[in-house]
Amino acid sequence: MCQDLLLLIYVYNVTMPALLAVDLGLRTGLALYGSDGRLRRYGSHNFGSAARLRRGVSAVLAEPGDLEWVYIEGGGPLADIWMREAERRGIIARLVSAETWRRAILYEREQRNGDQAKRVADTLARRVIVWSGAPRPTALCHDTAEAILIGLWGVLEVGWLDRLPDDLRRW
């Protein structure tokens, strides 16, 4: 069973800037990073409909303390919901394609097809969880694993990490 959104939404006691990564869909993967570049919380939530997503986005963006950035993989009407709410709250929002973050984090041989890229994303996301000291999952959905890596790419892009940490580099 996937971790629930409630594991992500909590009072972010430390007053440090945060970045939220979103693997967009009605079933949405979420990953919250602190300005130290480490993963703080992650989870998955099935909104079920665009109307429920529209209502839920506001709550998701309201919770993580000093949220400065939202990185969203995807596009279309669902992305517009996230972008509008982020803009309303003064949060910088960026749309990113899977190809963009995968090219920066995965080796070419690891992304020859979508299924292979999802398997590699799961493995690397688990390494990010361990490196960050975040709670380990009982199960990790592919949308959550991808949100974790979207967020990792985001913290590299905004400069919270200079490079991929040595513990996350692979063979």
C-alpha positions in Angstrom: 0.0 0.0 0.0 1.3 3.5 -0.9 2.1 6.0 1.8 -0.7 8.4 2.3 -0.7 12.1 1.7 -0.9 12.6 5.4 2.7 11.6 5.8 3.6 14.5 3.6 1.2 17.1 5.0 2.3 18.0 8.5 3.4 21.1 10.4 6.8 21.9 9.0 8.4 23.1 12.3 11.8 24.1 10.9 11.5 27.5 9.3 13.6 26.7 6.3 12.6 27.2 2.7 11.0 24.2 1.1 10.6 22.8 -2.4 7.7 20.5 -3.3 8.0 18.1 -6.3 4.8 16.8 -7.9 4.4 13.9 -10.3 1.2 15.1 -11.8 -2.0 13.1 -12.3 -5.2 12.3 -10.5 -2.9 9.9 -8.6 -0.2 12.3 -7.6 3.3 11.6 -6.2 4.6 14.3 -3.8 8.1 14.9 -2.3 9.0 17.7 0.0 12.7 18.9 0.3 14.3 21.4 2.7 16.8 24.0 1.6 19.6 21.6 2.8 18.7 19.6 -0.3 17.4 16.6 1.7 14.1 14.9 1.3 11.8 15.6 4.3 8.5 13.9 3.4 7.0 12.0 0.5 3.8 10.3 -0.4 1.1 9.6 -2.9 -2.5 10.7 -3.1 -5.3 9.6 -5.4 -7.5 12.7 -5.9 -9.8 10.7 -8.1 -11.2 13.6 -10.1 -10.1 17.1 -11.3 -12.6 18.7 -9.0 -11.1 16.9 -5.9 -7.6 17.8 -7.1 -8.6 21.4 -7.4 -9.8 21.5 -3.8 -6.8 19.4 -2.6 -4.0 21.4 -4.2 -4.8 24.4 -1.9 -4.3 22.2 1.2 -1.1 20.6 -0.1 0.5 24.0 -0.9 -0.6 25.5 2.5 1.1 23.0 4.8 4.8 22.7 4.2 5.9 25.9 6.1 8.0 28.2 4.0 7.3 26.7 0.6 9.2 28.6 -2.1 9.3 26.3 -5.1 7.0 23.8 -6.7 8.3 21.5 -9.5 5.6 19.8 -11.5 6.1 17.0 -14.0 3.3 17.1 -16.5 1.1 19.6 -18.3 -2.4 20.3 -19.4 -5.4 21.3 -17.3 -4.2 19.5 -14.1 -0.9 21.4 -14.3 -2.8 24.6 -14.7 -4.6 24.0 -11.4 -1.2 23.6 -9.6 0.3 26.6 -11.4 -2.6 28.9 -10.6 -2.7 28.0 -6.9 1.1 28.4 -6.6 1.0 31.8 -8.3 -1.9 32.9 -6.0 0.3 32.0 -3.0 3.5 33.6 -4.3 5.2 30.3 -4.8 7.6 29.9 -7.8 6.3 27.0 -9.9 8.1 25.2 -12.7 6.9 22.7 -15.2 9.4 20.0 -16.1 9.2 17.1 -18.5 10.3 13.6 -17.5 12.9 13.7 -20.2 14.5 16.8 -18.7 15.0 15.5 -15.2 15.8 11.9 -16.3 18.5 13.2 -18.6 20.1 15.0 -15.7 19.9 12.3 -13.1 19.7 8.9 -14.9 22.2 7.4 -17.2 21.1 7.0 -20.9 21.2 3.2 -20.5 18.7 3.5 -17.6 16.0 5.4 -19.6 15.7 3.4 -22.9 12.0 2.9 -22.2 9.5 4.1 -19.6 9.3 0.8 -17.7 13.0 0.6 -17.3 13.2 4.3 -16.2 10.5 3.7 -13.6 12.4 0.7 -12.1 15.6 2.7 -11.9 13.7 5.6 -10.4 12.4 3.3 -7.6 15.9 2.2 -6.8 17.4 5.7 -6.8 14.5 7.2 -4.9 15.1 4.6 -2.1 18.7 5.7 -2.0 17.6 9.4 -1.7 15.3 8.4 1.2 18.2 6.7 3.1 20.7 9.5 2.3 18.1 12.1 3.6 17.3 10.2 6.7 13.6 10.3 5.8 11.3 7.5 7.1 11.7 4.4 5.0 8.6 3.3 3.0 6.8 0.0 3.5 5.9 0.4 -0.2 6.9 3.0 -2.8 4.6 3.8 -5.7 6.2 4.8 -9.0 4.6 8.2 -8.9 6.1 8.9 -5.5 9.5 7.6 -6.6 9.4 9.9 -9.6 8.3 12.8 -7.4 11.4 12.2 -5.2 13.7 12.4 -8.3 11.9 15.4 -9.7 12.6 17.1 -6.4 16.2 16.0 -6.4 16.6 17.6 -9.8 14.8 20.7 -8.5 17.1 21.2 -5.6 20.1 20.9 -8.0 18.5 23.4 -10.3 17.8 26.0 -7.6 21.3 25.5 -6.2 20.4 24.0 -2.8 22.8 21.2 -3.8 25.9 21.9 -6.0 26.0 18.4 -7.4 24.5 15.0 -6.9 25.8 13.8 -3.5 28.4 11.0 -3.6 26.1 8.6 -1.7 23.6 8.9 -4.6 26.1 8.5 -7.5 26.0 5.1 -9.1 28.5 2.7 -10.7 
